[in-house]
Amino acid sequence: MAYGRDIFRIAAGILNDRRTRENEAAEERRRAFYAAYPRAQEIERSLSSTAVAAAKAVLSGGDAKRELTRLKEKNLSLQRELFALLNGAGLPPDYLQPHYQCPRCGDTGYVDGKMCSCLRDLLRKTAYKKLNEMTPLSLSSFSTFSLDYYPEEPQKEGEIPPRKQMENVLRYCRSYAREFSPGAPSLILQGGTGLGKTHLSLAIANEAVKKDFGVIYVSAQNMATSLERERFGRDEGPGDTNALLLDSDLLILDDLGTEFATSFVDAAVYNIVNTRLMTGRPTIISTNLSLYELQKRYSERFVSRIIGSYVRLTFFGRDIRQQKRMKHQRPG
């Protein structure tokens, strides 16, 4: 996957900070241990000198094999003595060495000249974070979702009361978040403006992020803008936005139908929805549009994919944002 220079710079900076902190921590451990066990520092110096002596033995000719064998035995003897000191102090054998987060690459990001999996994972997470920068992820949770704004009486005769409906929706979303895995079903949240669709989708996102899943939240308009800028070469962005959207463990596509309609954007939306279904990656779509309006806006094929593969959650009630504004405008 291609990433922009900013993403590489940020990821490299994170790795460098990790490595620097651990090197400093290891040096502090060595200083403290040497102060308590001066012989340990002498052993470490002797171990360093045997490496230099081994190089000289190879370059000087003569009976290099015998000299290397002698140096190896000396080295092993010194290591055993050092380990005995550490063991006597109740410390593990690697106590004096840096404990890097990635033992494969030592937090350098590369192994034998090839990118380490830790750097690939960090690039991915950094790119997700970059895409999510303008998202109020931390502002929405299940605990702050109130059912008080939903009427207890049916809006039309024969309909389920909005509060009862939203109790069911909230219960389902809590369960979905609690049991979330990359194989979870996709959801479509439908209903009028201000009924809590974005709030609950972000609450699910928060729970998935806590489990260390890669989550991208993006409004349909911002997604369309990013894809068009990259497609027509007007923006470096965080990298290949389309690939990031397809690859994330959970994609939340908010306010579908509000983006500016073009043949490119419509095709991109269908490709993302269809590809994620084909690869078994869950998507949560929120929209103010009915299925009929979605069919008019996109295509019958698009709606068929939604009906056949998504769990549909319908939101009832009155615009909560308007209710809150009216409440604040009332004289005290």
Summary of the structure (lengths in Angstrom):
residues: 332
radius of gyration: 29.4
end to end distance: 56.9
largest distance: 102.7
contacts: 971
relative contact order: 0.11
helix: 58%
strand: 9%
